[in-house]
Amino acid sequence: MTVTPSSTTSSRSVRLNCDMGESLGPWRMGCDEDVMPLVDMANIACGFHASDPVTMDRTLRLARRHSVVIGAHPAYPDLTGFGRRSMRCSREEIVAMIRYQVGALSGLAEAQSLSVNYVKPHGALYNDMMRDPDILRAVLDAVAGCKPSLALMVLATPDQEPIRRLAEAVNVPLLFEAFADRAYDERGFLVSRQEPNAVYQDPQRILEQALRLAEDGVVVTRSGDPLRLSPDTLCVHGDNAESVNAVRAIREALGSRQSVAPPPA
């Protein structure tokens, strides 16, 4: 399918981020080499839901080659479920598992004279922190304890002030994120992947949602109502050739890449 951008916009400074490095041993996931040149930020899996040390190292090299900002993509310890299953973890466990994964990626990055700039939790951990303030506090505490200071990527919602207040209390900068290829409910949360049509497959529909978010800060919910958001970054996916075409069209429409690190704490 050919995806046609409707226009080129520079009205908002919105960066593209993508989940990367999710292969595991001989098993291959995603089209990282095709997508990396098109995005501004790479969320690199850290071994708990996908990836392994060699994959992480290769993904870092790819990001370095294309001058892409690096983020850690930690998850619950759930390789079998690809990190998409919620786990009953204590605050202590959440803090430790995030710091452990960030530390692993940071160590590999340092060997290549690179730095991890932010943290974006993956899958169920991401969704859980957005719905449970106690889990969010644990994630914020984990990020606050990382050195040097890192930003935390969270879901852009209609009311972002409660999250801002929690983050400011521990001096963690935030990056608010919207999704180009996911359905939204009326509260501004992502529709569960277990529900029909939660993940868009049509590249043209993905492009249209991405441009509306970037240009107007608006997403249409599954009920058809417009919802206003203020994202700093759009998440795109490059799992197959069709999705890569969608990312390429979004990149063309938004203009040149903006490889700028998140603000320091």
C-alpha positions as CSV (number, residue, x, y, z in Angstrom):
1,M,0.0,0.0,0.0
2,T,1.2,3.5,-0.8
3,V,0.9,6.0,2.0
4,T,0.5,9.6,1.0
5,P,1.2,12.4,3.4
6,S,-1.4,15.1,3.4
7,S,1.0,17.9,4.1
8,T,4.2,18.9,5.7
9,T,4.0,20.5,9.1
10,S,6.4,22.3,11.3
11,S,3.8,23.9,13.6
12,R,4.7,21.5,16.5
13,S,8.1,20.1,17.6
14,V,7.1,16.5,18.0
15,R,9.8,13.8,17.9
16,L,9.3,10.2,16.7
17,N,10.2,7.4,19.1
18,C,10.2,3.6,18.4
19,D,10.7,0.4,20.4
20,M,13.9,-1.2,19.2
21,G,16.2,-4.1,19.9
22,E,13.5,-6.6,20.6
23,S,15.1,-9.6,18.9
24,L,16.3,-12.4,21.0
25,G,19.1,-14.7,20.0
26,P,18.3,-16.2,16.6
27,W,14.7,-14.9,16.8
28,R,14.2,-11.6,14.9
29,M,11.6,-8.9,15.8
30,G,11.1,-5.7,13.9
31,C,12.8,-3.9,11.1
32,D,15.2,-1.8,13.1
33,E,17.7,-1.1,10.3
34,D,14.9,0.4,8.2
35,V,13.3,2.4,11.0
36,M,16.3,3.7,12.8
37,P,17.2,6.4,10.2
38,L,13.6,7.7,10.3
39,V,13.1,8.3,14.1
40,D,14.6,10.7,16.7
41,M,14.5,8.4,19.7
42,A,15.1,4.6,20.2
43,N,13.5,2.8,23.1
44,I,15.9,-0.1,23.5
45,A,14.8,-3.3,25.2
46,C,16.9,-4.3,28.2
47,G,16.5,-8.1,28.3
48,F,13.4,-8.6,30.5
49,H,10.7,-8.8,27.9
50,A,13.0,-9.2,24.9
51,S,16.6,-8.7,23.7
52,D,19.9,-10.0,24.9
53,P,23.3,-8.4,25.4
54,V,24.4,-8.9,21.8
55,T,21.2,-7.5,20.4
56,M,21.4,-4.5,22.8
57,D,24.9,-3.8,21.7
58,R,24.0,-4.0,18.0
59,T,21.0,-1.7,18.5
60,L,23.2,0.8,20.3
61,R,25.6,0.8,17.4
62,L,22.8,1.3,14.9
63,A,21.5,4.2,17.0
64,R,25.0,5.7,17.1
65,R,25.3,5.4,13.3
66,H,22.2,7.4,12.8
67,S,22.6,9.9,15.7
68,V,19.4,8.8,17.4
69,V,18.7,9.6,21.1
70,I,18.8,6.5,23.3
71,G,16.2,5.5,25.9
72,A,16.0,2.4,28.1
73,H,12.9,0.2,27.6
74,P,12.6,-1.8,30.8
75,A,9.8,-4.3,31.5
76,Y,8.4,-6.8,33.9
77,P,10.5,-10.1,33.8
78,D,8.3,-11.7,31.3
79,L,10.1,-13.1,28.2
80,T,7.3,-15.6,27.5
81,G,4.6,-13.0,27.5
82,F,6.7,-10.3,25.8
83,G,6.2,-8.1,28.9
84,R,2.5,-7.7,28.2
85,R,1.2,-9.4,31.3
86,S,0.8,-7.5,34.6
87,M,2.8,-8.9,37.5
88,R,2.2,-8.3,41.2
89,C,5.5,-6.8,42.1
90,S,6.4,-4.9,45.2
91,R,7.7,-1.3,45.2
92,E,11.1,-2.7,46.0
93,E,11.0,-5.1,43.1
94,I,9.9,-2.4,40.6
95,V,12.6,0.0,41.7
96,A,15.3,-2.7,41.5
97,M,14.2,-4.2,38.2
98,I,14.1,-0.9,36.5
99,R,17.5,0.2,37.8
100,Y,19.0,-3.2,36.9
101,Q,17.8,-2.9,33.3
102,V,18.8,0.7,32.9
103,G,22.2,-0.1,34.3
104,A,22.7,-2.9,31.8
105,L,21.9,-0.7,28.9
106,S,24.0,2.2,30.3
107,G,27.0,-0.1,30.7
108,L,26.9,-1.2,27.1
109,A,26.2,2.4,25.9
110,E,29.2,3.7,27.9
111,A,31.5,1.3,26.1
112,Q,30.5,3.0,22.9
113,S,30.8,6.5,24.3
114,L,27.0,6.8,24.3
115,S,24.6,7.8,27.0
116,V,21.0,6.7,27.9
117,N,18.8,9.8,28.1
118,Y,15.4,8.6,29.2
119,V,13.4,5.7,30.4
120,K,10.2,4.4,28.7
121,P,8.6,1.4,30.6
122,H,7.3,-1.3,28.3
123,G,4.0,-3.0,27.8
124,A,2.1,-3.9,31.0
125,L,4.5,-2.0,33.2
126,Y,3.8,1.2,31.2
127,N,0.0,0.7,31.3
128,D,0.1,-0.2,35.0
129,M,2.0,2.9,36.0
130,M,-0.5,5.1,34.1
131,R,-3.4,3.6,36.0
132,D,-1.9,3.0,39.5
133,P,-0.3,6.0,41.3
134,D,1.7,3.6,43.6
135,I,3.3,1.9,40.6
136,L,4.0,5.3,39.0
137,R,5.7,6.5,42.2
138,A,7.9,3.4,42.3
139,V,8.9,4.0,38.6
140,L,9.6,7.6,39.3
141,D,11.7,6.7,42.4
142,A,13.7,4.2,40.2
143,V,14.4,6.8,37.6
144,A,15.2,9.4,40.1
145,G,18.0,7.2,41.5
146,C,19.7,6.7,38.1
147,K,22.8,8.7,37.5
148,P,23.2,10.7,35.5
149,S,19.6,12.1,35.6
150,L,17.2,10.7,33.2
151,A,13.7,11.7,31.9
152,L,10.7,9.4,32.1
153,M,8.4,8.9,29.1
154,V,4.7,8.7,30.1
155,L,1.4,8.6,28.3
156,A,0.0,12.1,27.3
157,T,-3.5,12.4,28.9
158,P,-6.1,15.2,29.0
159,D,-5.1,16.0,32.6
160,Q,-1.3,15.8,33.0
161,E,-0.9,17.9,36.1
162,P,-1.2,15.0,38.7
163,I,1.7,13.2,37.0
164,R,3.7,16.4,36.7
165,R,3.3,17.0,40.5
166,L,4.5,13.5,41.3
167,A,7.5,13.9,39.0
168,E,8.5,17.3,40.2
169,A,8.5,16.0,43.8
170,V,11.4,13.7,42.9
171,N,13.0,16.0,40.2
172,V,12.3,13.7,37.2
173,P,11.7,15.4,33.9
174,L,8.8,14.0,31.8
175,L,8.3,13.3,28.1
176,F,4.6,13.0,27.2
177,E,3.9,10.5,24.5
178,A,1.1,9.7,22.1
179,F,0.6,6.8,19.8
180,A,0.2,6.9,16.1
181,D,-1.2,3.3,15.7
182,R,-3.2,2.7,18.8
183,A,-6.9,3.2,19.6
184,Y,-7.8,5.5,22.6
185,D,-10.7,5.3,25.0
186,E,-12.7,8.2,26.2
187,R,-10.3,8.9,29.2
188,G,-7.3,9.1,27.0
189,F,-5.9,5.6,27.8
190,L,-4.8,3.1,25.2
191,V,-7.5,0.5,24.4
192,S,-6.3,-2.9,25.5
193,R,-4.6,-5.0,22.8
194,Q,-7.0,-7.8,23.8
195,E,-9.9,-5.8,22.3
196,P,-10.7,-5.7,18.6
197,N,-9.0,-3.0,16.5
198,A,-6.9,-1.8,19.4
199,V,-3.9,-1.7,17.1
200,Y,-4.2,0.0,13.7
201,Q,-2.9,-1.9,10.7
202,D,-3.9,0.5,7.9
203,P,-0.8,2.7,7.1
204,Q,-3.1,5.5,5.9
205,R,-5.0,5.6,9.2
206,I,-1.8,5.6,11.2
207,L,-0.5,8.5,9.1
208,E,-3.7,10.5,9.6
209,Q,-3.7,10.0,13.4
210,A,0.0,10.9,13.6
211,L,-0.5,14.1,11.7
212,R,-3.6,15.1,13.6
213,L,-1.7,14.6,16.9
214,A,1.4,16.5,15.6
215,E,-0.5,19.4,14.0
216,D,-3.5,19.8,16.3
217,G,-2.8,17.8,19.5
218,V,-6.0,15.9,19.0
219,V,-6.8,12.2,18.8
220,V,-10.2,10.7,18.0
221,T,-11.4,8.2,20.5
222,R,-13.0,4.9,19.7
223,S,-16.4,6.5,20.3
224,G,-15.6,9.1,17.7
225,D,-15.1,12.1,20.0
226,P,-12.0,14.3,19.7
227,L,-9.6,14.3,22.7
228,R,-7.0,17.0,23.2
229,L,-3.5,16.0,24.1
230,S,-0.1,17.7,24.3
231,P,2.5,15.2,23.3
232,D,6.2,15.8,23.1
233,T,6.8,12.6,21.1
234,L,4.9,10.2,18.9
235,C,5.4,6.4,19.2
236,V,5.6,4.6,15.9
237,H,6.3,0.9,15.2
238,G,8.4,-0.8,12.6
239,D,7.3,-4.4,13.0
240,N,6.9,-5.1,9.2
241,A,7.2,-3.6,5.8
242,E,3.8,-1.9,5.9
243,S,4.5,-0.3,9.3
244,V,7.9,0.9,8.0
245,N,6.1,2.6,5.1
246,A,3.8,4.3,7.5
247,V,6.8,5.6,9.6
248,R,8.5,6.8,6.4
249,A,5.4,8.7,5.4
250,I,5.1,10.3,8.9
251,R,8.7,11.3,8.8
252,E,8.3,12.9,5.4
253,A,5.2,14.8,6.6
254,L,6.8,16.0,9.8
255,G,10.0,17.1,8.2
256,S,13.6,16.6,9.2
257,R,14.6,14.6,12.2
258,Q,15.1,16.4,15.6
259,S,17.8,14.4,17.3
260,V,17.8,16.4,20.5
261,A,18.2,14.9,23.9
262,P,15.4,15.3,26.5
263,P,15.9,18.2,28.9
264,P,18.2,17.6,31.9
265,A,16.8,17.3,35.4
